[in-house]
């Protein structure tokens, strides 16, 4: 059973546009929700993370929106750049257990 | 710089020939994880160590074993690799403890090819 559902599978955005990736979870025990960015041939790197006691977290062009009642969270990339082209994974964790979404391949067209 | 190091970066083995992948960390983190990531898929957790305590995922095949001789090192042993085990293997660490310390740091991965 997929613990974290992620959509869309792929996304194409024009340079300067907004990229939005959505994730949903079922387990209310999850207490940490990170987003990872992965370039081909590299390990995932933490991009931004949020805890369920806040509804939004912003770091530069990256924002996480969190809806605890709906058990959904999303990543917004403002002013998307070609260098943002990568695969993005959401994840959810409780204790030392981590569960990843299926990933979104983002392509930003110049 | 503190980091997670994986060796080798690329490993080629033959069907059924045992292989060992290595991970080391200079972060002094309590928890070390092994993930398997196949092409265009999410990383799949195989197992993790919290200090010396081993935690196996229920669906991890018996063919996969792990050792953690000390805080810094963790090994992934694949006893009899099959063609389906070809993947990127990712090592990660985290400080452990309560939720405040759950940030994971990933190594660059080892790409395993099975011939």
Backbone of each chain as ProteinMPNN parsed JSONL, in Angstrom:
{"seq_chain_A": "XXXXXXXXXXXXXXXXXXXXXXXXXXXXXXXXXXXXXXXXXXXXXXXXXXXXXXXXXXXXXXXXXXXXXXXXXXXXXXXXXXXXXXXXXXXXXXXXXXXXXXXXXXXXXX", "coords_chain_A": {"N_chain_A": [[0.854, -1.199, 0.0], [0.605, 2.147, -0.908], [1.97, 4.575, 0.991], [2.241, 7.274, 0.757], [0.874, 9.383, -1.583], [1.559, 10.817, -4.673], [1.329, 13.474, -7.014], [1.544, 15.551, -9.994], [2.791, 12.872, -12.13], [4.591, 13.757, -14.002], [5.71, 16.997, -15.058], [5.588, 19.913, -16.933], [6.828, 23.101, -17.255], [6.888, 26.534, -18.083], [9.718, 28.714, -18.11], [9.894, 30.91, -15.375], [7.348, 30.429, -14.572], [4.92, 28.918, -12.281], [5.447, 26.009, -10.454], [3.651, 23.248, -9.309], [3.309, 20.674, -7.053], [1.662, 17.904, -5.723], [0.844, 16.095, -2.731], [-0.505, 13.379, -0.806], [-1.546, 11.788, 2.214], [-2.272, 9.093, 4.529], [-1.765, 8.175, 7.109], [-2.1, 9.384, 10.239], [-0.166, 9.53, 12.123], [2.155, 10.459, 11.049], [4.688, 12.905, 11.313], [6.43, 14.596, 10.149], [7.317, 16.185, 7.189], [9.071, 16.09, 4.498], [10.476, 17.479, 1.473], [12.23, 16.317, -1.318], [14.827, 16.88, -3.685], [16.028, 15.522, -6.633], [18.665, 14.988, -8.796], [19.624, 13.499, -11.953], [21.476, 10.529, -11.465], [22.338, 11.222, -8.954], [22.088, 11.294, -5.335], [19.035, 11.853, -3.444], [18.347, 15.171, -2.274], [17.645, 17.144, 0.531], [15.142, 19.55, 0.256], [13.169, 21.268, 1.366], [11.201, 21.284, 4.35], [8.385, 20.449, 6.468], [6.493, 20.651, 9.517], [3.549, 19.27, 11.07], [2.291, 21.221, 12.581], [2.239, 23.682, 11.465], [0.932, 25.652, 8.748], [2.098, 26.574, 6.48], [5.248, 26.92, 4.9], [8.001, 28.786, 3.882], [10.824, 29.045, 1.814], [12.908, 30.919, 0.215], [12.319, 30.571, -3.187], [10.735, 28.41, -2.829], [7.878, 26.882, -1.471], [6.032, 25.202, 0.988], [2.772, 24.082, 1.318], [0.487, 23.088, 3.757], [-2.143, 21.03, 4.671], [-3.67, 19.926, 7.254], [-6.141, 18.802, 8.015], [-7.146, 17.805, 5.651], [-5.197, 16.076, 5.069], [-3.135, 16.586, 3.237], [-0.397, 17.886, 1.341], [1.622, 20.285, -0.358], [4.042, 21.29, -2.802], [5.249, 24.342, -3.896], [6.858, 25.919, -6.479], [8.084, 28.909, -7.149], [8.589, 31.269, -9.835], [9.909, 29.473, -11.657], [12.901, 27.881, -12.792], [15.167, 26.798, -15.404], [17.224, 25.331, -14.182], [15.894, 24.125, -12.134], [14.887, 21.834, -13.084], [14.346, 18.56, -12.448], [13.826, 15.573, -10.483], [11.283, 15.419, -8.112], [10.551, 14.44, -4.862], [8.077, 13.863, -2.483], [7.798, 13.164, 1.001], [6.962, 11.361, 3.984], [7.173, 11.021, 7.471], [7.451, 9.136, 10.513], [8.815, 8.771, 13.656], [11.597, 6.804, 13.013], [10.862, 5.966, 10.543], [10.517, 6.338, 7.119], [8.593, 7.338, 4.338], [8.295, 7.492, 0.912], [6.881, 9.471, -1.734], [5.88, 8.777, -5.149], [7.278, 10.34, -6.897], [7.925, 13.222, -8.986], [8.631, 14.258, -12.152], [10.078, 17.121, -13.114], [10.205, 19.466, -15.67], [11.573, 22.401, -16.758], [11.035, 24.7, -19.145], [13.091, 26.757, -21.104]], "CA_chain_A": [[0.0, 0.0, 0.0], [1.385, 3.357, -1.015], [1.685, 5.396, 2.166], [2.198, 8.673, 0.319], [0.492, 9.461, -2.999], [2.107, 12.044, -5.248], [0.913, 13.799, -8.379], [1.487, 14.631, -11.133], [3.987, 12.065, -12.375], [5.514, 14.628, -14.721], [5.226, 18.365, -15.125], [6.378, 20.791, -17.795], [6.492, 24.475, -16.904], [7.708, 27.563, -18.734], [10.58, 29.521, -17.23], [9.185, 31.998, -14.737], [6.034, 29.975, -14.122], [4.806, 28.281, -10.963], [5.328, 24.539, -10.483], [2.92, 22.787, -8.128], [3.305, 19.216, -6.904], [0.772, 17.583, -4.614], [0.987, 14.803, -2.051], [-1.544, 13.053, 0.164], [-1.165, 10.691, 3.093], [-3.368, 8.578, 5.342], [-1.362, 7.887, 8.483], [-2.063, 10.61, 11.034], [1.016, 9.504, 12.986], [3.266, 11.151, 10.397], [4.911, 14.187, 11.968], [7.498, 15.33, 9.462], [6.992, 16.064, 5.766], [10.117, 16.725, 3.704], [10.534, 17.378, 0.017], [13.582, 16.084, -1.79], [15.131, 17.146, -5.088], [17.024, 14.569, -7.089], [19.149, 15.109, -10.171], [20.032, 12.176, -12.465], [22.742, 9.98, -10.992], [22.673, 11.756, -7.633], [21.147, 10.972, -4.273], [18.089, 12.943, -3.122], [18.819, 16.216, -1.356], [16.528, 17.823, 1.188], [14.845, 20.873, -0.291], [12.399, 22.002, 2.367], [10.389, 20.344, 5.134], [7.395, 21.099, 7.325], [5.879, 19.848, 10.559], [2.099, 19.448, 10.925], [1.737, 22.284, 13.411], [2.18, 24.918, 10.686], [0.207, 25.455, 7.49], [2.891, 26.994, 5.337], [6.657, 27.239, 5.145], [8.588, 29.339, 2.675], [12.274, 29.239, 1.798], [13.239, 31.419, -1.111], [11.265, 30.357, -4.181], [10.044, 27.153, -2.522], [6.885, 26.979, -0.408], [5.187, 24.039, 1.278], [1.47, 24.335, 1.915], [0.111, 21.881, 4.49], [-3.532, 20.994, 5.102], [-3.71, 18.777, 8.156], [-7.464, 18.164, 8.024], [-7.296, 17.077, 4.392], [-4.032, 15.178, 4.968], [-2.493, 16.879, 1.962], [0.61, 18.933, 1.344], [2.058, 20.553, -1.714], [5.251, 22.081, -3.024], [5.117, 25.363, -4.914], [8.125, 26.519, -6.897], [7.797, 30.169, -7.822], [9.628, 31.716, -10.784], [10.653, 28.245, -11.981], [14.079, 28.072, -13.629], [15.638, 25.551, -16.024], [18.028, 24.601, -13.209], [14.998, 23.398, -11.226], [14.503, 20.582, -13.747], [14.813, 17.467, -11.605], [12.72, 14.79, -9.939], [10.939, 15.857, -6.764], [9.867, 13.441, -4.047], [7.599, 14.188, -1.152], [7.956, 12.062, 1.934], [6.334, 11.526, 5.292], [7.856, 10.136, 8.414], [7.143, 9.069, 11.93], [9.967, 8.091, 14.23], [12.649, 6.622, 12.023], [10.273, 5.395, 9.327], [10.3, 7.307, 6.056], [7.86, 6.826, 3.189], [8.421, 8.435, -0.188], [5.961, 9.48, -2.843], [6.392, 8.125, -6.356], [8.146, 11.256, -7.627], [7.43, 14.058, -10.084], [9.702, 14.74, -13.018], [9.801, 18.501, -13.512], [10.997, 20.059, -16.744], [11.318, 23.828, -16.933], [11.432, 25.058, -20.517], [13.609, 28.133, -21.134]], "C_chain_A": [[0.882, 1.239, 0.0], [1.006, 4.274, 0.136], [1.523, 6.865, 1.804], [1.919, 8.686, -1.18], [0.889, 10.822, -3.542], [1.612, 12.218, -6.671], [1.336, 15.225, -8.727], [2.781, 13.82, -11.252], [5.039, 12.886, -13.112], [4.862, 15.983, -14.914], [6.167, 19.165, -16.017], [5.89, 22.212, -17.565], [7.418, 25.408, -17.687], [8.554, 28.285, -17.687], [9.784, 30.699, -16.689], [7.816, 31.603, -14.195], [6.073, 29.344, -12.731], [4.634, 26.771, -11.151], [4.646, 24.107, -9.186], [2.863, 21.262, -8.141], [2.527, 18.883, -5.622], [1.042, 16.195, -4.036], [-0.142, 14.637, -1.035], [-1.11, 11.847, 0.973], [-2.381, 10.271, 3.909], [-3.011, 8.481, 6.823], [-1.218, 9.172, 9.287], [-0.895, 10.635, 12.016], [2.209, 10.199, 12.345], [3.437, 12.528, 11.023], [6.034, 15.001, 11.336], [7.318, 15.079, 7.985], [8.054, 16.805, 4.964], [9.871, 16.585, 2.199], [12.001, 17.241, -0.377], [13.665, 16.392, -3.284], [16.223, 16.177, -5.502], [17.359, 14.812, -8.558], [19.629, 13.733, -10.637], [21.397, 11.757, -11.952], [23.175, 10.463, -9.628], [21.679, 11.238, -6.603], [20.187, 12.13, -4.04], [18.714, 13.93, -2.137], [17.61, 16.927, -0.773], [16.377, 19.235, 0.647], [14.205, 21.763, 0.768], [11.532, 20.993, 3.1], [9.453, 21.119, 6.035], [6.9, 20.123, 8.372], [4.386, 20.167, 10.569], [1.494, 20.548, 11.775], [1.737, 23.65, 12.716], [1.517, 24.637, 9.337], [1.02, 25.84, 6.265], [4.326, 27.27, 5.779], [7.268, 27.681, 3.829], [10.088, 29.487, 2.848], [12.646, 29.648, 0.366], [12.078, 31.243, -2.076], [10.408, 29.141, -3.886], [9.118, 27.327, -1.319], [6.185, 25.638, -0.253], [3.892, 24.567, 1.878], [0.98, 23.035, 2.525], [-1.318, 22.012, 4.982], [-3.733, 19.742, 5.94], [-5.054, 18.06, 8.086], [-7.695, 17.334, 6.765], [-6.194, 16.036, 4.194], [-3.375, 15.308, 3.604], [-1.421, 17.944, 2.167], [1.148, 19.092, -0.062], [3.313, 21.411, -1.715], [4.959, 23.06, -4.145], [6.507, 25.92, -5.211], [7.783, 27.752, -7.71], [8.931, 30.506, -8.787], [10.512, 30.524, -11.179], [11.757, 28.52, -13.0], [14.504, 26.739, -14.272], [16.478, 24.698, -15.073], [17.194, 23.845, -12.182], [14.563, 22.066, -11.829], [15.153, 19.415, -13.024], [13.593, 16.613, -11.25], [12.508, 15.195, -8.481], [10.141, 14.755, -6.062], [9.345, 14.099, -2.781], [7.815, 12.962, -0.273], [7.212, 12.392, 3.215], [7.019, 10.571, 6.249], [7.245, 10.208, 9.799], [8.243, 8.248, 12.58], [11.069, 8.003, 13.206], [12.15, 5.971, 10.745], [9.995, 6.505, 8.319], [9.563, 6.639, 4.905], [7.874, 7.896, 2.093], [7.234, 8.348, -1.142], [6.639, 8.932, -4.081], [7.221, 9.054, -7.235], [7.439, 12.007, -8.741], [8.632, 14.551, -10.879], [9.322, 16.112, -13.551], [10.761, 18.918, -14.612], [10.592, 21.514, -16.88], [11.894, 24.236, -18.284], [11.901, 26.506, -20.541], [12.702, 29.084, -21.91]], "O_chain_A": [[1.798, 1.36, 0.814], [-0.143, 4.701, 0.245], [0.777, 7.603, 2.447], [2.648, 8.067, -1.956], [0.589, 11.854, -2.941], [1.491, 11.257, -7.431], [1.475, 16.045, -7.819], [3.748, 14.078, -10.536], [6.237, 12.729, -12.873], [3.638, 16.109, -14.932], [7.387, 19.1, -15.87], [4.696, 22.496, -17.664], [8.585, 25.094, -17.917], [8.149, 28.44, -16.535], [9.093, 31.395, -17.432], [7.199, 32.358, -13.444], [7.125, 29.254, -12.099], [3.778, 26.323, -11.914], [5.021, 24.55, -8.101], [2.425, 20.649, -9.114], [2.722, 19.509, -4.58], [1.412, 15.262, -4.748], [-0.659, 15.609, -0.485], [-0.388, 10.983, 0.474], [-3.382, 10.985, 3.975], [-3.865, 8.683, 7.686], [-0.307, 9.962, 9.038], [-0.659, 11.65, 12.672], [3.184, 10.499, 13.034], [2.458, 13.241, 11.24], [6.522, 15.969, 11.918], [7.182, 13.935, 7.551], [7.951, 18.016, 4.769], [9.157, 15.694, 1.74], [12.879, 17.931, 0.141], [12.711, 16.193, -4.036], [17.226, 16.027, -4.805], [16.488, 14.84, -9.428], [19.999, 12.895, -9.815], [22.356, 12.528, -11.999], [24.277, 10.144, -9.183], [20.579, 10.802, -6.943], [20.49, 13.268, -4.398], [19.51, 13.55, -1.279], [16.67, 17.27, -1.49], [17.333, 20.008, 0.586], [14.663, 22.878, 1.019], [11.168, 19.961, 2.538], [9.684, 22.291, 6.333], [6.888, 18.913, 8.149], [3.993, 21.241, 10.116], [0.289, 20.787, 11.696], [1.298, 24.647, 13.29], [1.544, 23.507, 8.85], [0.672, 25.475, 5.142], [4.577, 27.779, 6.871], [7.081, 27.042, 2.794], [10.571, 29.98, 3.867], [12.686, 28.826, -0.549], [10.973, 31.716, -1.811], [9.453, 28.864, -4.613], [9.523, 27.853, -0.282], [5.793, 25.014, -1.239], [3.896, 25.376, 2.805], [1.049, 21.986, 1.883], [-1.667, 22.994, 5.636], [-3.938, 18.648, 5.415], [-5.096, 16.829, 8.098], [-8.355, 16.295, 6.804], [-6.25, 15.221, 3.273], [-3.096, 14.326, 2.916], [-1.528, 18.791, 3.054], [1.131, 18.153, -0.858], [3.598, 22.146, -0.77], [4.482, 22.673, -5.212], [7.233, 26.336, -4.308], [7.26, 27.655, -8.82], [10.074, 30.091, -8.595], [11.734, 30.584, -11.039], [11.573, 29.289, -13.944], [14.22, 25.672, -13.727], [16.444, 23.47, -15.154], [17.722, 23.017, -11.44], [13.935, 21.255, -11.147], [16.379, 19.301, -12.997], [12.473, 16.904, -11.669], [13.466, 15.296, -7.715], [9.181, 14.216, -6.613], [10.078, 14.806, -2.089], [7.993, 11.852, -0.775], [6.88, 13.545, 3.487], [7.395, 9.458, 5.881], [6.619, 11.194, 10.189], [8.57, 7.157, 12.112], [11.44, 9.005, 12.595], [12.948, 5.476, 9.949], [9.322, 7.488, 8.63], [9.871, 5.505, 4.539], [7.51, 9.049, 2.326], [6.656, 7.278, -1.332], [7.839, 8.654, -4.066], [7.81, 8.606, -8.219], [6.494, 11.511, -9.355], [9.536, 15.184, -10.333], [8.38, 16.255, -14.33], [11.974, 18.744, -14.497], [9.421, 21.828, -17.091], [13.097, 24.124, -18.521], [11.197, 27.392, -20.057], [13.004, 30.272, -22.023]]}, "seq_chain_B": "XXXXXXXXXXXXXXXXXXXXXXXXXXXXXXXXXXXXXXXXXXXXXXXXXXXXXXXXXXXXXXXXXXXXXXXXXXXXXXXXXXXXXXXXXXXXXXXXXXXXXXXXXXXXXXXXXXX", "coords_chain_B": {"N_chain_B": [[34.212, 18.492, 5.001], [31.275, 17.452, 6.668], [29.656, 14.437, 5.806], [27.936, 11.92, 3.784], [29.202, 9.022, 2.532], [29.526, 6.869, -0.172], [30.664, 3.772, -1.372], [31.468, 1.278, -3.81], [30.911, 3.809, -6.401], [29.892, 2.795, -8.695], [29.005, -0.519, -9.394], [29.559, -3.622, -10.743], [28.309, -6.823, -11.025], [28.073, -10.419, -11.238], [25.308, -12.528, -12.026], [24.078, -14.074, -9.182], [26.503, -13.846, -7.81], [27.922, -12.903, -4.787], [27.759, -9.59, -3.398], [29.013, -6.612, -1.89], [28.1, -3.505, -0.64], [29.202, -0.307, 0.432], [28.888, 2.122, 3.035], [29.696, 5.16, 4.572], [29.809, 7.589, 7.211], [30.319, 10.921, 8.347], [28.881, 12.36, 10.053], [28.172, 11.554, 12.516], [25.71, 10.43, 13.097], [22.901, 8.724, 14.562], [21.231, 7.008, 13.185], [21.179, 4.901, 10.378], [20.32, 4.28, 7.036], [19.268, 2.057, 4.419], [18.325, 2.257, 1.101], [16.625, 1.093, -1.813], [16.543, 2.067, -5.136], [14.886, 1.96, -8.052], [14.866, 2.576, -11.594], [13.255, 5.591, -12.351], [11.582, 5.384, -10.158], [10.39, 5.697, -6.752], [12.572, 5.95, -3.906], [12.973, 2.964, -2.063], [12.64, 1.821, 1.141], [14.846, -0.446, 2.613], [16.018, -1.385, 5.025], [16.932, -0.231, 8.354], [19.309, 0.987, 10.729], [19.207, 1.794, 14.094], [21.468, 3.045, 16.014], [22.877, 0.183, 17.203], [20.701, -1.347, 16.802], [18.844, -3.261, 14.637], [16.512, -2.809, 12.058], [14.303, -4.28, 10.07], [12.541, -3.944, 7.018], [9.307, -5.268, 6.336], [8.904, -6.35, 3.796], [11.363, -6.712, 2.682], [13.575, -8.657, 0.847], [15.104, -11.794, 1.875], [17.534, -12.102, 0.745], [18.91, -9.777, 1.004], [21.095, -8.334, 3.247], [22.461, -6.688, 6.151], [25.112, -4.936, 7.794], [26.434, -3.251, 10.614], [29.189, -2.292, 11.802], [30.25, -0.26, 13.371], [29.596, 3.151, 14.517], [30.126, 4.749, 12.305], [30.154, 3.279, 9.914], [28.294, 1.324, 7.547], [27.117, -1.579, 5.951], [25.823, -3.05, 2.994], [24.847, -6.172, 2.081], [24.387, -8.266, -0.621], [23.353, -11.341, -1.133], [22.921, -13.22, -3.214], [22.756, -11.95, -5.996], [20.126, -11.111, -8.215], [18.82, -10.493, -11.537], [16.801, -8.686, -11.163], [17.657, -7.168, -9.07], [19.218, -5.153, -9.882], [19.875, -1.812, -9.574], [19.823, 1.535, -8.154], [21.461, 2.007, -5.142], [20.893, 3.56, -2.182], [22.308, 5.182, 0.553], [21.471, 6.578, 3.665], [21.449, 8.93, 6.389], [20.332, 9.856, 9.67], [19.796, 11.925, 12.547], [18.152, 10.785, 14.44], [16.071, 9.806, 17.259], [13.562, 11.957, 18.568], [10.916, 13.544, 16.627], [11.993, 15.959, 15.88], [14.46, 15.573, 14.893], [14.566, 14.398, 12.414], [15.647, 14.871, 9.881], [16.984, 13.642, 6.918], [20.055, 12.67, 5.477], [21.427, 12.067, 2.41], [23.626, 9.805, 0.71], [25.579, 9.692, -2.383], [24.867, 7.435, -3.735], [25.094, 4.029, -4.992], [25.414, 2.573, -8.05], [24.204, -0.412, -9.083], [24.886, -3.005, -11.269], [23.764, -5.994, -12.682], [24.935, -8.766, -14.282]], "CA_chain_B": [[32.789, 18.652, 5.235], [30.561, 16.261, 7.106], [28.929, 13.92, 4.658], [27.668, 10.496, 3.641], [30.05, 8.555, 1.435], [29.204, 5.51, -0.618], [31.65, 3.138, -2.256], [31.88, 2.119, -4.93], [29.811, 4.526, -7.033], [29.357, 1.872, -9.687], [29.393, -1.891, -9.102], [29.057, -4.622, -11.677], [28.482, -8.165, -10.509], [27.422, -11.444, -12.043], [24.14, -13.173, -11.443], [24.383, -15.026, -8.13], [27.772, -13.592, -7.131], [27.692, -11.965, -3.669], [28.329, -8.253, -3.524], [28.889, -5.771, -0.703], [28.163, -2.067, -0.851], [29.685, 0.33, 1.649], [28.466, 3.483, 3.355], [30.305, 5.725, 5.767], [29.306, 8.932, 7.512], [31.099, 11.718, 9.299], [27.902, 13.2, 10.749], [27.952, 10.965, 13.832], [24.288, 10.216, 13.265], [22.544, 7.451, 15.17], [20.451, 6.149, 12.301], [21.636, 4.713, 8.999], [19.278, 3.636, 6.236], [19.55, 1.606, 3.057], [17.199, 2.301, 0.187], [16.782, 0.637, -3.186], [15.795, 2.915, -6.049], [14.916, 1.535, -9.45], [14.713, 3.685, -12.537], [11.989, 6.34, -12.354], [10.74, 5.016, -9.019], [10.756, 6.279, -5.462], [13.425, 5.115, -3.055], [12.243, 1.993, -1.241], [13.438, 1.505, 2.326], [15.127, -1.86, 2.826], [16.173, -1.535, 6.476], [17.72, 0.824, 8.975], [19.892, 0.752, 12.047], [19.266, 2.86, 15.108], [22.67, 2.566, 16.72], [23.12, -1.206, 16.809], [19.42, -2.026, 16.628], [18.524, -3.466, 13.233], [15.09, -2.779, 11.766], [14.105, -4.759, 8.705], [11.206, -3.764, 6.468], [8.651, -6.574, 6.217], [8.945, -6.893, 2.44], [12.752, -6.79, 2.193], [13.926, -10.079, 0.639], [16.168, -12.351, 2.708], [18.754, -11.972, -0.048], [19.551, -8.533, 1.409], [21.52, -8.31, 4.635], [23.213, -5.479, 6.468], [25.992, -4.939, 8.974], [26.901, -1.942, 11.058], [30.228, -2.61, 12.793], [30.441, 0.89, 14.265], [28.705, 4.272, 14.204], [30.446, 5.411, 11.042], [30.063, 2.431, 8.735], [27.189, 0.398, 7.366], [27.303, -2.339, 4.722], [24.696, -3.778, 2.407], [25.284, -7.411, 1.433], [23.403, -8.964, -1.445], [23.96, -12.683, -1.091], [22.836, -13.862, -4.525], [22.057, -10.933, -6.803], [19.391, -11.468, -9.413], [18.701, -9.392, -12.493], [15.862, -7.716, -10.598], [18.304, -6.376, -8.015], [19.927, -4.021, -10.501], [19.219, -0.591, -9.093], [20.669, 2.453, -7.38], [21.327, 1.772, -3.705], [21.144, 4.809, -1.486], [22.503, 5.165, 1.998], [21.099, 7.854, 4.271], [21.604, 8.982, 7.841], [19.613, 10.897, 10.392], [20.229, 11.984, 13.946], [17.316, 9.876, 15.207], [15.399, 10.384, 18.409], [12.215, 12.445, 18.302], [10.644, 14.039, 15.284], [12.785, 17.149, 15.574], [15.778, 15.19, 14.371], [14.322, 13.423, 11.362], [16.214, 15.194, 8.584], [17.836, 12.599, 6.359], [21.116, 13.091, 4.577], [21.663, 10.951, 1.5], [24.845, 9.675, -0.057], [25.379, 9.811, -3.834], [24.335, 6.19, -4.283], [25.895, 3.061, -5.747], [24.643, 1.992, -9.153], [24.535, -1.832, -9.206], [24.519, -3.703, -12.501], [23.876, -7.45, -12.556], [25.058, -9.356, -15.629]], "C_chain_B": [[32.173, 17.331, 5.698], [29.679, 15.759, 5.975], [28.704, 12.426, 4.754], [28.375, 10.023, 2.377], [29.665, 7.116, 1.096], [30.276, 5.019, -1.587], [31.225, 1.718, -2.601], [30.694, 2.904, -5.481], [29.129, 3.65, -8.071], [29.897, 0.477, -9.388], [28.744, -2.805, -10.14], [29.32, -5.989, -11.077], [27.774, -9.15, -11.443], [26.245, -12.025, -11.289], [24.59, -14.212, -10.408], [25.675, -14.791, -7.379], [27.588, -12.552, -6.033], [28.39, -10.637, -3.888], [28.058, -7.48, -2.236], [29.042, -4.316, -1.091], [28.462, -1.407, 0.488], [29.146, 1.745, 1.795], [29.194, 3.943, 4.606], [29.793, 7.14, 5.956], [30.189, 9.614, 8.538], [30.185, 12.618, 10.119], [27.668, 12.738, 12.179], [26.462, 10.773, 14.138], [23.999, 8.824, 13.804], [21.932, 6.475, 14.172], [21.087, 6.098, 10.92], [20.624, 3.85, 8.256], [19.88, 3.112, 4.932], [18.246, 1.611, 2.263], [17.604, 1.666, -1.145], [15.932, 1.545, -4.076], [15.974, 2.416, -7.475], [14.545, 2.716, -10.339], [13.303, 4.267, -12.499], [11.037, 5.928, -11.232], [11.213, 5.725, -7.756], [11.745, 5.385, -4.743], [12.562, 4.224, -2.167], [13.133, 1.594, -0.07], [13.598, -0.001, 2.475], [15.212, -2.169, 4.327], [16.914, -0.324, 7.019], [18.259, 0.341, 10.32], [19.68, 1.989, 12.892], [20.334, 2.407, 16.081], [22.918, 1.126, 16.277], [21.827, -1.995, 16.571], [19.03, -2.053, 15.145], [17.014, -3.531, 13.056], [14.871, -3.111, 10.292], [12.689, -4.436, 8.245], [10.611, -5.133, 6.155], [8.824, -7.192, 4.832], [10.361, -6.903, 1.858], [13.138, -8.258, 2.045], [15.095, -10.5, 1.53], [17.531, -12.26, 2.038], [19.563, -10.731, 0.346], [19.841, -8.596, 2.906], [22.3, -7.016, 4.885], [24.035, -5.682, 7.725], [26.352, -3.517, 9.31], [27.929, -2.181, 12.168], [30.507, -1.481, 13.775], [29.538, 2.03, 13.802], [28.895, 4.782, 12.786], [30.139, 4.589, 9.8], [28.812, 1.548, 8.742], [27.365, -0.269, 6.004], [25.996, -2.987, 4.287], [25.274, -4.98, 1.677], [24.121, -7.982, 0.641], [23.968, -10.348, -1.718], [23.977, -13.361, -2.463], [22.053, -12.94, -5.459], [21.356, -11.535, -8.017], [19.293, -10.25, -10.316], [17.789, -8.291, -11.957], [16.446, -6.858, -9.493], [19.13, -5.236, -8.58], [19.168, -2.737, -10.182], [20.279, 0.364, -8.568], [20.41, 2.159, -5.917], [21.801, 3.019, -2.974], [21.296, 4.567, 0.006], [22.105, 6.544, 2.519], [21.323, 7.774, 5.77], [20.649, 10.018, 8.406], [20.016, 10.834, 11.85], [19.422, 11.019, 14.816], [16.665, 10.583, 16.379], [14.004, 10.847, 18.031], [12.08, 13.076, 16.943], [11.487, 15.259, 14.926], [14.083, 16.809, 14.87], [15.645, 14.275, 13.175], [14.922, 13.755, 10.017], [17.166, 14.109, 8.142], [18.859, 13.215, 5.417], [21.488, 11.88, 3.72], [23.086, 10.984, 0.934], [24.525, 9.739, -1.541], [24.846, 8.54, -4.482], [25.389, 5.313, -4.928], [24.984, 2.449, -6.81], [25.096, 0.543, -9.334], [23.995, -2.385, -10.522], [24.736, -5.187, -12.297], [23.87, -8.063, -13.957], [24.613, -10.817, -15.642]], "O_chain_B": [[32.5, 16.255, 5.196], [29.036, 16.542, 5.275], [29.197, 11.755, 5.661], [28.164, 10.565, 1.292], [29.506, 6.271, 1.977], [30.723, 5.737, -2.48], [30.671, 1.022, -1.749], [29.564, 2.671, -5.053], [27.923, 3.76, -8.292], [31.094, 0.304, -9.156], [27.535, -2.755, -10.371], [30.442, -6.28, -10.663], [26.992, -8.764, -12.311], [26.205, -12.008, -10.059], [25.376, -15.108, -10.713], [25.931, -15.477, -6.389], [27.146, -11.436, -6.309], [29.466, -10.569, -4.482], [27.03, -7.661, -1.583], [29.988, -3.938, -1.781], [28.033, -1.883, 1.54], [28.972, 2.468, 0.814], [29.297, 3.201, 5.583], [29.395, 7.808, 5.001], [30.727, 8.991, 9.454], [30.653, 13.53, 10.801], [27.039, 13.444, 12.968], [26.018, 10.93, 15.275], [24.738, 7.874, 13.548], [22.095, 5.261, 14.298], [21.482, 7.123, 10.365], [20.142, 2.839, 8.766], [20.861, 3.649, 4.417], [17.227, 1.06, 2.68], [18.768, 1.701, -1.543], [14.751, 1.763, -3.806], [17.073, 2.448, -8.028], [13.985, 3.714, -9.883], [12.307, 3.552, -12.598], [9.824, 6.105, -11.348], [12.311, 6.281, -7.714], [11.748, 4.173, -4.957], [11.563, 4.663, -1.599], [14.241, 1.092, -0.263], [12.616, -0.743, 2.466], [14.563, -3.09, 4.825], [17.448, 0.493, 6.269], [17.728, -0.579, 10.942], [19.946, 3.106, 12.448], [20.121, 1.491, 16.875], [23.146, 0.878, 15.093], [21.863, -3.164, 16.187], [18.906, -1.014, 14.496], [16.32, -4.218, 13.805], [15.206, -2.331, 9.4], [11.735, -4.632, 8.999], [11.328, -6.049, 5.756], [8.885, -8.414, 4.7], [10.528, -7.087, 0.652], [13.043, -9.024, 3.004], [15.951, -9.692, 1.889], [18.563, -12.336, 2.705], [20.756, -10.646, 0.057], [18.957, -8.871, 3.718], [22.738, -6.345, 3.949], [23.7, -6.487, 8.594], [26.552, -2.681, 8.429], [27.568, -2.262, 13.342], [30.954, -1.729, 14.895], [28.806, 1.896, 12.821], [27.935, 5.201, 12.138], [29.888, 5.154, 8.736], [28.347, 1.096, 9.788], [27.717, 0.388, 5.024], [25.183, -3.411, 5.108], [26.09, -4.831, 0.768], [23.019, -8.158, 1.16], [24.946, -10.498, -2.45], [24.961, -14.009, -2.82], [20.856, -13.122, -5.681], [21.92, -12.354, -8.743], [19.631, -9.133, -9.924], [17.98, -7.113, -12.258], [15.8, -5.919, -9.028], [19.683, -4.436, -7.825], [17.982, -2.602, -10.482], [21.469, 0.047, -8.54], [19.256, 2.07, -5.497], [22.938, 3.466, -3.124], [20.516, 3.844, 0.625], [22.377, 7.557, 1.876], [21.381, 6.688, 6.346], [20.217, 10.936, 7.709], [20.516, 9.815, 12.327], [19.932, 10.496, 15.807], [16.704, 11.81, 16.48], [13.33, 10.183, 17.243], [13.048, 13.132, 16.185], [11.664, 15.547, 13.743], [14.733, 17.691, 14.309], [16.525, 13.449, 12.935], [14.732, 12.991, 9.072], [18.051, 13.701, 8.895], [18.567, 14.149, 4.67], [21.82, 10.814, 4.238], [23.662, 12.049, 0.713], [23.361, 9.828, -1.929], [24.422, 8.557, -5.638], [26.44, 5.79, -5.354], [23.931, 1.888, -6.505], [26.246, 0.295, -9.699], [22.814, -2.249, -10.839], [25.782, -5.599, -11.794], [22.916, -7.896, -14.716], [24.651, -11.464, -16.689]]}, "name": "protein", "num_of_chains": 2, "seq": "XXXXXXXXXXXXXXXXXXXXXXXXXXXXXXXXXXXXXXXXXXXXXXXXXXXXXXXXXXXXXXXXXXXXXXXXXXXXXXXXXXXXXXXXXXXXXXXXXXXXXXXXXXXXXXXXXXXXXXXXXXXXXXXXXXXXXXXXXXXXXXXXXXXXXXXXXXXXXXXXXXXXXXXXXXXXXXXXXXXXXXXXXXXXXXXXXXXXXXXXXXXXXXXXXXXXXXXXXXXXXXXXX"}
